[in-house]
Amino acid sequence: MRRYIVIGRLKHSRQGGWEGEINTLTIRRQIRLVPNDDRGSCNAPVFRIMLGWQHIGEAWENETRKQPLRTYLRLRIEDPLCPLDAFLFPDSEADCASLIMDCGRNAPSSHPTWEDLDG
């Protein structure tokens, strides 16, 4: 069984991205997901993750594999001590979202299902 841990709550920002706090054992910071207006291909990240003015990662849009299909963001934060892979799932109104870390062995390549997170 996979384990998921909520490591943050983000709110929709006026600029079209997300902002909020990430909180783990080693990180407690305010981050922003800023729309990537310079996308050169469909595989380019949808958002850049910012800590202040520093670019610390990227986020790609993805969709759950099982019904009901839900859109979420897959995040990669480049922490020098421990790179972090997480998922950002908006709530039903899409104005708040939970930042969720997968504690499983295959976290970077896994795709969560809504049943995994809801149960």
N, CA, C and O atoms as CSV, one atom per row, in Angstrom:
chain,resi,resn,atom,element,x,y,z
A,1,MET,N,N,0.837,-1.186,0.000
A,1,MET,CA,C,0.000,0.000,0.000
A,1,MET,C,C,0.879,1.245,0.000
A,1,MET,O,O,1.870,1.325,0.726
A,2,ARG,N,N,0.506,2.186,-0.806
A,2,ARG,CA,C,1.277,3.428,-0.921
A,2,ARG,C,C,0.886,4.374,0.204
A,2,ARG,O,O,-0.255,4.369,0.667
A,3,ARG,N,N,1.838,5.179,0.635
A,3,ARG,CA,C,1.578,6.182,1.664
A,3,ARG,C,C,1.759,7.566,1.068
A,3,ARG,O,O,2.758,7.843,0.404
A,4,TYR,N,N,0.794,8.425,1.309
A,4,TYR,CA,C,0.846,9.807,0.858
A,4,TYR,C,C,0.764,10.727,2.068
A,4,TYR,O,O,-0.026,10.487,2.981
A,5,ILE,N,N,1.575,11.777,2.077
A,5,ILE,CA,C,1.604,12.723,3.181
A,5,ILE,C,C,1.334,14.117,2.631
A,5,ILE,O,O,1.948,14.530,1.647
A,6,VAL,N,N,0.419,14.841,3.264
A,6,VAL,CA,C,0.152,16.229,2.874
A,6,VAL,C,C,1.263,17.086,3.465
A,6,VAL,O,O,1.452,17.116,4.681
A,7,ILE,N,N,1.997,17.782,2.601
A,7,ILE,CA,C,3.123,18.611,3.050
A,7,ILE,C,C,2.868,20.094,2.800
A,7,ILE,O,O,3.762,20.917,3.000
A,8,GLY,N,N,1.669,20.442,2.369
A,8,GLY,CA,C,1.380,21.855,2.167
A,8,GLY,C,C,-0.023,22.100,1.665
A,8,GLY,O,O,-0.701,21.199,1.171
A,9,ARG,N,N,-0.442,23.351,1.807
A,9,ARG,CA,C,-1.717,23.835,1.258
A,9,ARG,C,C,-1.396,25.087,0.467
A,9,ARG,O,O,-0.694,25.974,0.953
A,10,LEU,N,N,-1.909,25.159,-0.753
A,10,LEU,CA,C,-1.679,26.316,-1.597
A,10,LEU,C,C,-3.015,26.899,-2.022
A,10,LEU,O,O,-4.016,26.190,-2.131
A,11,LYS,N,N,-3.010,28.199,-2.260
A,11,LYS,CA,C,-4.205,28.895,-2.737
A,11,LYS,C,C,-3.927,29.440,-4.125
A,11,LYS,O,O,-2.787,29.736,-4.481
A,12,HIS,N,N,-4.990,29.564,-4.896
A,12,HIS,CA,C,-4.880,30.129,-6.235
A,12,HIS,C,C,-4.474,31.592,-6.103
A,12,HIS,O,O,-5.054,32.327,-5.304
A,13,SER,N,N,-3.484,32.017,-6.879
A,13,SER,CA,C,-3.018,33.404,-6.817
A,13,SER,C,C,-3.688,34.259,-7.885
A,13,SER,O,O,-4.255,33.741,-8.847
A,14,ARG,N,N,-3.615,35.549,-7.706
A,14,ARG,CA,C,-4.210,36.482,-8.684
A,14,ARG,C,C,-3.499,36.434,-10.032
A,14,ARG,O,O,-4.095,36.751,-11.061
A,15,GLN,N,N,-2.232,36.040,-10.028
A,15,GLN,CA,C,-1.439,35.991,-11.264
A,15,GLN,C,C,-1.674,34.718,-12.071
A,15,GLN,O,O,-1.042,34.521,-13.109
A,16,GLY,N,N,-2.577,33.851,-11.606
A,16,GLY,CA,C,-2.888,32.641,-12.369
A,16,GLY,C,C,-2.131,31.417,-11.924
A,16,GLY,O,O,-2.259,30.360,-12.543
A,17,GLY,N,N,-1.349,31.523,-10.874
A,17,GLY,CA,C,-0.607,30.375,-10.371
A,17,GLY,C,C,-1.121,29.951,-9.008
A,17,GLY,O,O,-2.312,30.053,-8.714
A,18,TRP,N,N,-0.206,29.477,-8.186
A,18,TRP,CA,C,-0.527,29.010,-6.838
A,18,TRP,C,C,0.497,29.569,-5.876
A,18,TRP,O,O,1.638,29.819,-6.264
A,19,GLU,N,N,0.107,29.772,-4.610
A,19,GLU,CA,C,1.053,30.198,-3.589
A,19,GLU,C,C,0.641,29.626,-2.243
A,19,GLU,O,O,-0.544,29.465,-1.951
A,20,GLY,N,N,1.652,29.321,-1.426
A,20,GLY,CA,C,1.387,28.760,-0.113
A,20,GLY,C,C,2.651,28.238,0.518
A,20,GLY,O,O,3.757,28.548,0.077
A,21,GLU,N,N,2.481,27.439,1.559
A,21,GLU,CA,C,3.625,26.960,2.325
A,21,GLU,C,C,3.847,25.479,2.107
A,21,GLU,O,O,2.905,24.690,2.043
A,22,ILE,N,N,5.121,25.118,1.994
A,22,ILE,CA,C,5.528,23.721,1.986
A,22,ILE,C,C,6.145,23.463,3.355
A,22,ILE,O,O,6.939,24.265,3.845
A,23,ASN,N,N,5.775,22.338,3.969
A,23,ASN,CA,C,6.206,22.063,5.328
A,23,ASN,C,C,6.577,20.589,5.469
A,23,ASN,O,O,5.709,19.719,5.535
A,24,THR,N,N,7.904,20.322,5.514
A,24,THR,CA,C,8.404,18.968,5.746
A,24,THR,C,C,9.307,19.015,6.972
A,24,THR,O,O,9.388,20.041,7.647
A,25,LEU,N,N,9.980,17.916,7.260
A,25,LEU,CA,C,10.911,17.912,8.387
A,25,LEU,C,C,12.077,18.869,8.173
A,25,LEU,O,O,12.615,19.412,9.138
A,26,THR,N,N,12.473,19.082,6.921
A,26,THR,CA,C,13.638,19.931,6.646
A,26,THR,C,C,13.297,21.241,5.944
A,26,THR,O,O,14.142,22.134,5.880
A,27,ILE,N,N,12.093,21.379,5.419
A,27,ILE,CA,C,11.712,22.578,4.658
A,27,ILE,C,C,10.453,23.183,5.263
A,27,ILE,O,O,9.476,22.480,5.519
A,28,ARG,N,N,10.486,24.477,5.485
A,28,ARG,CA,C,9.273,25.219,5.864
A,28,ARG,C,C,9.387,26.584,5.202
A,28,ARG,O,O,9.961,27.513,5.770
A,29,ARG,N,N,8.842,26.697,4.007
A,29,ARG,CA,C,9.009,27.904,3.205
A,29,ARG,C,C,7.740,28.243,2.438
A,29,ARG,O,O,6.921,27.376,2.136
A,30,GLN,N,N,7.602,29.523,2.133
A,30,GLN,CA,C,6.546,29.991,1.244
A,30,GLN,C,C,7.036,29.800,-0.192
A,30,GLN,O,O,8.136,30.228,-0.539
A,31,ILE,N,N,6.226,29.164,-1.012
A,31,ILE,CA,C,6.582,28.968,-2.420
A,31,ILE,C,C,5.477,29.528,-3.298
A,31,ILE,O,O,4.345,29.724,-2.857
A,32,ARG,N,N,5.833,29.783,-4.556
A,32,ARG,CA,C,4.869,30.229,-5.558
A,32,ARG,C,C,5.048,29.385,-6.803
A,32,ARG,O,O,6.173,29.066,-7.189
A,33,LEU,N,N,3.949,29.025,-7.428
A,33,LEU,CA,C,3.976,28.385,-8.737
A,33,LEU,C,C,3.549,29.444,-9.731
A,33,LEU,O,O,2.397,29.878,-9.737
A,34,VAL,N,N,4.485,29.859,-10.575
A,34,VAL,CA,C,4.278,30.950,-11.524
A,34,VAL,C,C,4.081,30.352,-12.916
A,34,VAL,O,O,4.866,29.500,-13.332
A,35,PRO,N,N,3.044,30.783,-13.646
A,35,PRO,CA,C,2.836,30.245,-14.992
A,35,PRO,C,C,4.084,30.411,-15.861
A,35,PRO,O,O,4.724,31.463,-15.857
A,36,ASN,N,N,4.412,29.365,-16.597
A,36,ASN,CA,C,5.551,29.382,-17.511
A,36,ASN,C,C,5.070,29.906,-18.859
A,36,ASN,O,O,4.517,29.154,-19.661
A,37,ASP,N,N,5.279,31.183,-19.103
A,37,ASP,CA,C,4.834,31.811,-20.352
A,37,ASP,C,C,5.768,31.534,-21.517
A,37,ASP,O,O,5.485,31.934,-22.646
A,38,ASP,N,N,6.883,30.850,-21.257
A,38,ASP,CA,C,7.892,30.601,-22.282
A,38,ASP,C,C,7.975,29.113,-22.610
A,38,ASP,O,O,9.067,28.551,-22.697
A,39,ARG,N,N,6.818,28.480,-22.792
A,39,ARG,CA,C,6.799,27.047,-23.088
A,39,ARG,C,C,7.151,26.808,-24.547
A,39,ARG,O,O,6.447,27.268,-25.446
A,40,GLY,N,N,8.247,26.086,-24.780
A,40,GLY,CA,C,8.689,25.807,-26.135
A,40,GLY,C,C,8.076,24.557,-26.729
A,40,GLY,O,O,8.091,24.380,-27.947
A,41,SER,N,N,7.530,23.677,-25.880
A,41,SER,CA,C,6.916,22.432,-26.359
A,41,SER,C,C,5.825,22.009,-25.382
A,41,SER,O,O,5.685,22.579,-24.300
A,42,CYS,N,N,5.063,21.008,-25.781
A,42,CYS,CA,C,3.986,20.529,-24.900
A,42,CYS,C,C,4.549,19.781,-23.690
A,42,CYS,O,O,3.834,19.576,-22.708
A,43,ASN,N,N,5.821,19.369,-23.746
A,43,ASN,CA,C,6.457,18.688,-22.615
A,43,ASN,C,C,7.106,19.653,-21.635
A,43,ASN,O,O,7.602,19.233,-20.590
A,44,ALA,N,N,7.108,20.929,-21.957
A,44,ALA,CA,C,7.702,21.925,-21.055
A,44,ALA,C,C,6.828,22.085,-19.817
A,44,ALA,O,O,5.616,21.878,-19.883
A,45,PRO,N,N,7.430,22.451,-18.691
A,45,PRO,CA,C,6.627,22.630,-17.474
A,45,PRO,C,C,5.592,23.734,-17.629
A,45,PRO,O,O,5.828,24.732,-18.309
A,46,VAL,N,N,4.443,23.545,-16.991
A,46,VAL,CA,C,3.351,24.512,-17.028
A,46,VAL,C,C,3.632,25.653,-16.046
A,46,VAL,O,O,3.256,26.800,-16.290
A,47,PHE,N,N,4.303,25.322,-14.927
A,47,PHE,CA,C,4.631,26.307,-13.901
A,47,PHE,C,C,6.095,26.222,-13.519
A,47,PHE,O,O,6.715,25.163,-13.621
A,48,ARG,N,N,6.642,27.339,-13.082
A,48,ARG,CA,C,7.956,27.379,-12.456
A,48,ARG,C,C,7.712,27.543,-10.959
A,48,ARG,O,O,6.851,28.320,-10.546
A,49,ILE,N,N,8.469,26.812,-10.151
A,49,ILE,CA,C,8.324,26.909,-8.706
A,49,ILE,C,C,9.364,27.892,-8.197
A,49,ILE,O,O,10.557,27.764,-8.472
A,50,MET,N,N,8.879,28.883,-7.444
A,50,MET,CA,C,9.743,29.969,-6.996
A,50,MET,C,C,9.776,30.034,-5.469
A,50,MET,O,O,8.758,29.848,-4.802
A,51,LEU,N,N,10.959,30.301,-4.936
A,51,LEU,CA,C,11.168,30.600,-3.522
A,51,LEU,C,C,11.736,32.014,-3.510
A,51,LEU,O,O,12.920,32.221,-3.776
A,52,GLY,N,N,10.874,32.988,-3.198
A,52,GLY,CA,C,11.277,34.389,-3.389
A,52,GLY,C,C,11.453,34.624,-4.882
A,52,GLY,O,O,10.528,34.398,-5.662
A,53,TRP,N,N,12.639,35.077,-5.282
A,53,TRP,CA,C,12.938,35.277,-6.712
A,53,TRP,C,C,13.755,34.133,-7.286
A,53,TRP,O,O,14.130,34.169,-8.458
A,54,GLN,N,N,14.037,33.112,-6.471
A,54,GLN,CA,C,14.853,31.978,-6.899
A,54,GLN,C,C,13.992,30.883,-7.511
A,54,GLN,O,O,12.994,30.466,-6.924
A,55,HIS,N,N,14.378,30.424,-8.682
A,55,HIS,CA,C,13.698,29.317,-9.368
A,55,HIS,C,C,14.208,28.013,-8.755
A,55,HIS,O,O,15.398,27.710,-8.841
A,56,ILE,N,N,13.293,27.226,-8.125
A,56,ILE,CA,C,13.726,26.005,-7.437
A,56,ILE,C,C,13.118,24.726,-8.011
A,56,ILE,O,O,13.407,23.635,-7.520
A,57,GLY,N,N,12.285,24.844,-9.041
A,57,GLY,CA,C,11.706,23.628,-9.606
A,57,GLY,C,C,10.678,23.917,-10.678
A,57,GLY,O,O,10.481,25.059,-11.092
A,58,GLU,N,N,10.022,22.845,-11.118
A,58,GLU,CA,C,9.009,22.926,-12.162
A,58,GLU,C,C,7.798,22.093,-11.795
A,58,GLU,O,O,7.854,21.231,-10.918
A,59,ALA,N,N,6.688,22.371,-12.496
A,59,ALA,CA,C,5.461,21.598,-12.317
A,59,ALA,C,C,4.836,21.332,-13.686
A,59,ALA,O,O,4.753,22.222,-14.533
A,60,TRP,N,N,4.404,20.094,-13.879
A,60,TRP,CA,C,3.769,19.671,-15.123
A,60,TRP,C,C,2.337,19.276,-14.841
A,60,TRP,O,O,2.032,18.742,-13.774
A,61,GLU,N,N,1.454,19.537,-15.797
A,61,GLU,CA,C,0.059,19.146,-15.658
A,61,GLU,C,C,-0.076,17.676,-16.012
A,61,GLU,O,O,0.571,17.186,-16.938
A,62,ASN,N,N,-0.922,16.978,-15.269
A,62,ASN,CA,C,-1.139,15.560,-15.493
A,62,ASN,C,C,-2.584,15.217,-15.153
A,62,ASN,O,O,-3.330,16.072,-14.677
A,63,GLU,N,N,-2.979,13.978,-15.392
A,63,GLU,CA,C,-4.348,13.548,-15.119
A,63,GLU,C,C,-4.308,12.167,-14.485
A,63,GLU,O,O,-3.496,11.328,-14.873
A,64,THR,N,N,-5.189,11.925,-13.502
A,64,THR,CA,C,-5.248,10.607,-12.873
A,64,THR,C,C,-5.634,9.561,-13.916
A,64,THR,O,O,-6.253,9.879,-14.932
A,65,ARG,N,N,-5.265,8.330,-13.654
A,65,ARG,CA,C,-5.513,7.264,-14.625
A,65,ARG,C,C,-6.887,6.626,-14.498
A,65,ARG,O,O,-7.413,6.088,-15.472
A,66,LYS,N,N,-7.473,6.681,-13.309
A,66,LYS,CA,C,-8.769,6.031,-13.087
A,66,LYS,C,C,-9.871,7.068,-12.942
A,66,LYS,O,O,-9.616,8.243,-12.678
A,67,GLN,N,N,-11.105,6.600,-13.120
A,67,GLN,CA,C,-12.276,7.462,-12.969
A,67,GLN,C,C,-12.514,7.766,-11.500
A,67,GLN,O,O,-12.250,6.881,-10.687
A,68,PRO,N,N,-12.968,8.885,-11.100
A,68,PRO,CA,C,-13.167,10.045,-11.961
A,68,PRO,C,C,-11.822,10.693,-12.294
A,68,PRO,O,O,-10.960,10.826,-11.426
A,69,LEU,N,N,-11.650,11.092,-13.554
A,69,LEU,CA,C,-10.413,11.730,-13.970
A,69,LEU,C,C,-10.285,13.085,-13.289
A,69,LEU,O,O,-11.238,13.863,-13.243
A,70,ARG,N,N,-9.102,13.356,-12.762
A,70,ARG,CA,C,-8.838,14.638,-12.099
A,70,ARG,C,C,-7.521,15.176,-12.610
A,70,ARG,O,O,-6.558,14.429,-12.782
A,71,THR,N,N,-7.481,16.467,-12.850
A,71,THR,CA,C,-6.244,17.125,-13.253
A,71,THR,C,C,-5.461,17.485,-12.005
A,71,THR,O,O,-6.029,17.949,-11.016
A,72,TYR,N,N,-4.157,17.268,-12.054
A,72,TYR,CA,C,-3.282,17.624,-10.950
A,72,TYR,C,C,-1.948,18.089,-11.512
A,72,TYR,O,O,-1.704,17.976,-12.713
A,73,LEU,N,N,-1.089,18.609,-10.653
A,73,LEU,CA,C,0.251,19.022,-11.058
A,73,LEU,C,C,1.271,18.090,-10.431
A,73,LEU,O,O,1.167,17.742,-9.255
A,74,ARG,N,N,2.251,17.689,-11.216
A,74,ARG,CA,C,3.385,16.894,-10.727
A,74,ARG,C,C,4.549,17.858,-10.540
A,74,ARG,O,O,4.984,18.496,-11.498
A,75,LEU,N,N,5.059,17.970,-9.307
A,75,LEU,CA,C,6.102,18.931,-8.992
A,75,LEU,C,C,7.441,18.255,-8.787
A,75,LEU,O,O,7.520,17.139,-8.273
A,76,ARG,N,N,8.483,18.942,-9.192
A,76,ARG,CA,C,9.867,18.516,-8.922
A,76,ARG,C,C,10.575,19.729,-8.346
A,76,ARG,O,O,10.798,20.715,-9.048
A,77,ILE,N,N,10.937,19.656,-7.041
A,77,ILE,CA,C,11.646,20.737,-6.368
A,77,ILE,C,C,13.088,20.296,-6.185
A,77,ILE,O,O,13.360,19.244,-5.607
A,78,GLU,N,N,14.000,21.103,-6.680
A,78,GLU,CA,C,15.428,20.777,-6.650
A,78,GLU,C,C,16.076,21.294,-5.375
A,78,GLU,O,O,16.743,22.329,-5.386
A,79,ASP,N,N,15.880,20.573,-4.279
A,79,ASP,CA,C,16.546,20.875,-3.017
A,79,ASP,C,C,17.924,20.219,-3.072
A,79,ASP,O,O,18.010,19.035,-3.399
A,80,PRO,N,N,19.018,20.948,-2.763
A,80,PRO,CA,C,20.360,20.353,-2.847
A,80,PRO,C,C,20.546,19.145,-1.925
A,80,PRO,O,O,21.315,18.238,-2.247
A,81,LEU,N,N,19.858,19.123,-0.794
A,81,LEU,CA,C,20.003,17.997,0.125
A,81,LEU,C,C,19.106,16.826,-0.226
A,81,LEU,O,O,19.484,15.668,-0.051
A,82,CYS,N,N,17.912,17.134,-0.725
A,82,CYS,CA,C,16.951,16.070,-1.005
A,82,CYS,C,C,15.938,16.548,-2.041
A,82,CYS,O,O,14.960,17.204,-1.682
A,83,PRO,N,N,16.154,16.232,-3.324
A,83,PRO,CA,C,15.155,16.622,-4.333
A,83,PRO,C,C,13.790,16.053,-3.957
A,83,PRO,O,O,13.690,14.938,-3.445
A,84,LEU,N,N,12.752,16.823,-4.216
A,84,LEU,CA,C,11.412,16.470,-3.756
A,84,LEU,C,C,10.466,16.331,-4.938
A,84,LEU,O,O,10.359,17.228,-5.774
A,85,ASP,N,N,9.780,15.191,-4.997
A,85,ASP,CA,C,8.731,14.964,-5.981
A,85,ASP,C,C,7.407,14.956,-5.235
A,85,ASP,O,O,7.265,14.283,-4.215
A,86,ALA,N,N,6.431,15.715,-5.753
A,86,ALA,CA,C,5.138,15.826,-5.071
A,86,ALA,C,C,4.041,16.039,-6.101
A,86,ALA,O,O,4.307,16.226,-7.288
A,87,PHE,N,N,2.796,16.005,-5.620
A,87,PHE,CA,C,1.620,16.211,-6.449
A,87,PHE,C,C,0.779,17.312,-5.833
A,87,PHE,O,O,0.647,17.385,-4.611
A,88,LEU,N,N,0.210,18.169,-6.666
A,88,LEU,CA,C,-0.679,19.233,-6.193
A,88,LEU,C,C,-2.072,18.939,-6.726
A,88,LEU,O,O,-2.313,19.000,-7.932
A,89,PHE,N,N,-2.997,18.618,-5.807
A,89,PHE,CA,C,-4.373,18.304,-6.170
A,89,PHE,C,C,-5.294,19.437,-5.750
A,89,PHE,O,O,-5.472,19.663,-4.553
A,90,PRO,N,N,-5.893,20.165,-6.709
A,90,PRO,CA,C,-6.878,21.199,-6.361
A,90,PRO,C,C,-8.125,20.574,-5.764
A,90,PRO,O,O,-8.487,19.448,-6.103
A,91,ASP,N,N,-8.788,21.317,-4.865
A,91,ASP,CA,C,-10.055,20.847,-4.315
A,91,ASP,C,C,-11.148,21.008,-5.372
A,91,ASP,O,O,-10.878,21.462,-6.483
A,92,SER,N,N,-12.360,20.643,-5.031
A,92,SER,CA,C,-13.441,20.655,-6.020
A,92,SER,C,C,-13.750,22.050,-6.559
A,92,SER,O,O,-14.202,22.176,-7.697
A,93,GLU,N,N,-13.517,23.105,-5.768
A,93,GLU,CA,C,-13.755,24.473,-6.248
A,93,GLU,C,C,-12.538,25.053,-6.965
A,93,GLU,O,O,-12.639,26.112,-7.584
A,94,ALA,N,N,-11.391,24.378,-6.891
A,94,ALA,CA,C,-10.140,24.759,-7.558
A,94,ALA,C,C,-9.550,26.069,-7.049
A,94,ALA,O,O,-8.765,26.700,-7.757
A,95,ASP,N,N,-9.915,26.499,-5.825
A,95,ASP,CA,C,-9.282,27.706,-5.296
A,95,ASP,C,C,-8.239,27.373,-4.232
A,95,ASP,O,O,-7.426,28.232,-3.892
A,96,CYS,N,N,-8.238,26.168,-3.705
A,96,CYS,CA,C,-7.215,25.673,-2.777
A,96,CYS,C,C,-6.737,24.319,-3.285
A,96,CYS,O,O,-7.436,23.638,-4.035
A,97,ALA,N,N,-5.530,23.940,-2.862
A,97,ALA,CA,C,-4.995,22.656,-3.298
A,97,ALA,C,C,-4.112,22.068,-2.210
A,97,ALA,O,O,-3.504,22.795,-1.424
A,98,SER,N,N,-4.050,20.734,-2.176
A,98,SER,CA,C,-3.181,20.025,-1.241
A,98,SER,C,C,-1.918,19.597,-1.966
A,98,SER,O,O,-1.972,19.044,-3.065
A,99,LEU,N,N,-0.780,19.862,-1.336
A,99,LEU,CA,C,0.513,19.423,-1.850
A,99,LEU,C,C,0.838,18.104,-1.164
A,99,LEU,O,O,0.980,18.054,0.057
A,100,ILE,N,N,0.955,17.043,-1.945
A,100,ILE,CA,C,1.054,15.694,-1.416
A,100,ILE,C,C,2.354,15.046,-1.881
A,100,ILE,O,O,2.700,15.085,-3.061
A,101,MET,N,N,3.069,14.448,-0.920
A,101,MET,CA,C,4.304,13.745,-1.237
A,101,MET,C,C,4.030,12.248,-1.195
A,101,MET,O,O,3.384,11.753,-0.271
A,102,ASP,N,N,4.520,11.538,-2.191
A,102,ASP,CA,C,4.391,10.085,-2.269
A,102,ASP,C,C,5.592,9.479,-1.547
A,102,ASP,O,O,6.737,9.718,-1.929
A,103,CYS,N,N,5.327,8.699,-0.508
A,103,CYS,CA,C,6.405,8.072,0.266
A,103,CYS,C,C,6.738,6.676,-0.242
A,103,CYS,O,O,7.469,5.939,0.420
A,104,GLY,N,N,6.214,6.300,-1.407
A,104,GLY,CA,C,6.490,4.983,-1.977
A,104,GLY,C,C,7.852,4.931,-2.640
A,104,GLY,O,O,8.511,5.955,-2.819
A,105,ARG,N,N,8.260,3.741,-2.996
A,105,ARG,CA,C,9.576,3.546,-3.606
A,105,ARG,C,C,9.676,4.160,-5.000
A,105,ARG,O,O,10.744,4.636,-5.385
A,106,ASN,N,N,8.589,4.158,-5.758
A,106,ASN,CA,C,8.631,4.622,-7.147
A,106,ASN,C,C,8.018,6.011,-7.300
A,106,ASN,O,O,7.355,6.290,-8.299
A,107,ALA,N,N,8.234,6.871,-6.330
A,107,ALA,CA,C,7.556,8.168,-6.318
A,107,ALA,C,C,7.731,8.981,-7.593
A,107,ALA,O,O,6.730,9.491,-8.094
A,108,PRO,N,N,8.936,9.143,-8.161
A,108,PRO,CA,C,9.059,10.021,-9.323
A,108,PRO,C,C,8.274,9.573,-10.545
A,108,PRO,O,O,7.822,10.414,-11.321
A,109,SER,N,N,8.099,8.263,-10.737
A,109,SER,CA,C,7.429,7.801,-11.948
A,109,SER,C,C,5.991,7.366,-11.711
A,109,SER,O,O,5.296,7.006,-12.661
A,110,SER,N,N,5.530,7.392,-10.468
A,110,SER,CA,C,4.186,6.896,-10.193
A,110,SER,C,C,3.128,7.933,-10.533
A,110,SER,O,O,3.401,9.133,-10.551
A,111,HIS,N,N,1.929,7.463,-10.799
A,111,HIS,CA,C,0.774,8.322,-11.063
A,111,HIS,C,C,-0.307,7.938,-10.072
A,111,HIS,O,O,-0.852,6.838,-10.163
A,112,PRO,N,N,-0.636,8.813,-9.124
A,112,PRO,CA,C,-1.642,8.444,-8.126
A,112,PRO,C,C,-3.027,8.363,-8.725
A,112,PRO,O,O,-3.337,9.026,-9.715
A,113,THR,N,N,-3.847,7.546,-8.112
A,113,THR,CA,C,-5.263,7.526,-8.468
A,113,THR,C,C,-5.997,8.280,-7.390
A,113,THR,O,O,-5.472,8.456,-6.290
A,114,TRP,N,N,-7.200,8.728,-7.681
A,114,TRP,CA,C,-7.977,9.467,-6.693
A,114,TRP,C,C,-8.312,8.550,-5.515
A,114,TRP,O,O,-8.410,9.023,-4.383
A,115,GLU,N,N,-8.489,7.243,-5.759
A,115,GLU,CA,C,-8.780,6.316,-4.671
A,115,GLU,C,C,-7.603,6.235,-3.716
A,115,GLU,O,O,-7.802,6.118,-2.507
A,116,ASP,N,N,-6.369,6.296,-4.236
A,116,ASP,CA,C,-5.189,6.271,-3.383
A,116,ASP,C,C,-5.195,7.432,-2.400
A,116,ASP,O,O,-4.845,7.262,-1.232
A,117,LEU,N,N,-5.593,8.615,-2.872
A,117,LEU,CA,C,-5.520,9.807,-2.047
A,117,LEU,C,C,-6.755,9.994,-1.183
A,117,LEU,O,O,-6.688,10.610,-0.120
A,118,ASP,N,N,-7.874,9.467,-1.633
A,118,ASP,CA,C,-9.133,9.669,-0.915
A,118,ASP,C,C,-9.305,8.666,0.220
A,118,ASP,O,O,-10.046,8.929,1.167
A,119,GLY,N,N,-8.636,7.527,0.139
A,119,GLY,CA,C,-8.840,6.486,1.125
A,119,GLY,C,C,-7.937,6.628,2.273
A,119,GLY,O,O,-7.985,5.820,3.200
